[in-house]
Amino acid sequence: MSQGGQLDTVMHEERLFPPSQDFASRARISSMEAYQKLWDEANENNEAFWDKLAKQELHWFEPYSSVLDWNEPFASWFVGGKTNAAVN
């Protein structure tokens, strides 16, 4: 145990387990470059990023009026919207 009551980890994992070619060929994000492009888009304007994805990927019974209502430390996403996780 280190000072201050914190536990030190003794496990240091460095192995990589890449997916099979078959699995990777069916992945929605097909490469590290595609992932980086999404990350950059989200980092540039996270509200616009999530607004676009929410409209493209989710069914809304009632549309949201605001993507994010941020009152630190509280965040409300997709304010006023109604959806159903089972439907989506």
C-alpha positions as CSV (number, residue, x, y, z in Angstrom):
1,M,0.0,0.0,0.0
2,S,1.2,3.5,-0.8
3,Q,1.0,6.5,1.4
4,G,-2.4,8.1,1.9
5,G,-4.3,4.8,1.9
6,Q,-4.2,4.3,-1.9
7,L,-3.7,0.9,-3.3
8,D,-0.9,0.4,-5.8
9,T,-1.7,-1.8,-8.8
10,V,0.6,-4.8,-9.3
11,M,-0.9,-5.8,-12.7
12,H,0.7,-4.2,-15.8
13,E,-1.1,-5.5,-18.9
14,E,0.5,-4.7,-22.3
15,R,-0.9,-7.5,-24.5
16,L,-3.1,-6.6,-27.4
17,F,-5.9,-8.8,-28.7
18,P,-6.7,-7.6,-32.2
19,P,-10.1,-8.7,-33.7
20,S,-10.3,-11.3,-36.4
21,Q,-10.4,-10.1,-40.0
22,D,-14.0,-11.4,-40.3
23,F,-15.1,-9.4,-37.2
24,A,-13.2,-6.3,-38.3
25,S,-14.7,-6.4,-41.8
26,R,-18.2,-6.1,-40.3
27,A,-17.3,-3.3,-37.8
28,R,-19.1,0.0,-38.0
29,I,-15.8,1.9,-37.4
30,S,-13.5,0.1,-39.7
31,S,-10.1,1.6,-38.8
32,M,-8.2,3.7,-36.4
33,E,-8.4,6.5,-39.0
34,A,-12.2,6.3,-39.0
35,Y,-12.2,6.4,-35.2
36,Q,-9.9,9.4,-35.2
37,K,-12.1,11.3,-37.6
38,L,-15.2,10.7,-35.3
39,W,-13.2,11.7,-32.3
40,D,-12.0,14.9,-33.9
41,E,-15.5,15.8,-35.0
42,A,-16.8,15.2,-31.4
43,N,-13.9,17.2,-29.9
44,E,-14.5,20.1,-32.3
45,N,-18.2,20.6,-31.3
46,N,-19.6,17.9,-29.0
47,E,-23.2,19.2,-29.0
48,A,-23.4,19.3,-32.8
49,F,-21.8,15.8,-33.0
50,W,-24.3,14.3,-30.6
51,D,-27.2,16.1,-32.2
52,K,-26.3,14.7,-35.5
53,L,-26.0,11.1,-34.2
54,A,-29.1,11.3,-32.1
55,K,-31.1,12.4,-35.2
56,Q,-29.5,9.8,-37.5
57,E,-29.5,6.8,-35.1
58,L,-32.4,7.1,-32.7
59,H,-36.2,7.1,-33.0
60,W,-37.7,10.0,-31.0
61,F,-41.4,9.9,-30.0
62,E,-41.0,13.5,-29.2
63,P,-38.1,15.6,-30.4
64,Y,-35.8,17.2,-28.0
65,S,-35.7,21.0,-27.7
66,S,-32.0,21.2,-26.7
67,V,-29.1,18.8,-27.0
68,L,-27.5,19.8,-23.7
69,D,-28.5,21.8,-20.7
70,W,-25.3,22.1,-18.6
71,N,-25.6,23.5,-15.1
72,E,-22.5,22.4,-13.4
73,P,-22.2,19.8,-12.0
74,F,-25.4,18.6,-13.6
75,A,-26.0,17.8,-17.3
76,S,-29.3,17.0,-19.0
77,W,-29.0,15.6,-22.5
78,F,-31.7,15.8,-25.2
79,V,-33.9,18.0,-23.1
80,G,-37.7,17.4,-23.7
81,G,-37.1,14.5,-26.0
82,K,-38.9,11.1,-25.5
83,T,-37.5,7.9,-26.8
84,N,-37.6,4.2,-25.9
85,A,-34.4,2.2,-25.5
86,A,-36.1,-1.0,-26.4
87,V,-37.3,0.5,-29.7
88,N,-33.9,1.8,-30.5
